[in-house]
C-alpha cells in the first residue's frame, strides 16, 4: 500500500505539520499525564480508522511502559477495569469530541463535568487541544491513506 500523497515530503504540507507539531509539543509538555495523552490518541485514532496513528501511539505507549492489557482494552474501555476514573473521563470526552457529528448536542454536560472532576483548568485545556490535534492528524493520514505498520518509537523526534 502506498500513500496517495507524500504528505511528509511535501513542502506545503511540511509547513502545516510544523504548526500542528508545535501545538502537539505544548500539549505534550503540559501536566496532563503522558499515559492519558497516549490513551486519548489511541482511542481517537481507533474511532477515525487511522491505522498510521493507531500504530504510532500504541508503539509509543508500549515504549513508555504501558501494559499490553491496557492497550488491548482501549477500544472496550467501558467494560475494562484497568483504567482509572480520570482516564475513563478522558476517554469519554475523547469519544464524544471525536464523534461530534454523531450527536446533535455535541459533547454532553455530563461528560464535561466528569472530566472537570479529574483535571484542572490547564489539564482540561490540554485535553481539549489534544482531542482536536489528534483528530487533525487522523484526518490527514486517513485522507492520504498513510500506510501503517512501519513506525518506530521516536521516529519523529
Helices and strands as residue ranges (DSSP letters): H 11-28, H 34-48, H 51-63, H 68-73, G 74-79, H 85-98, G 100-102, H 109-118, H 121-144
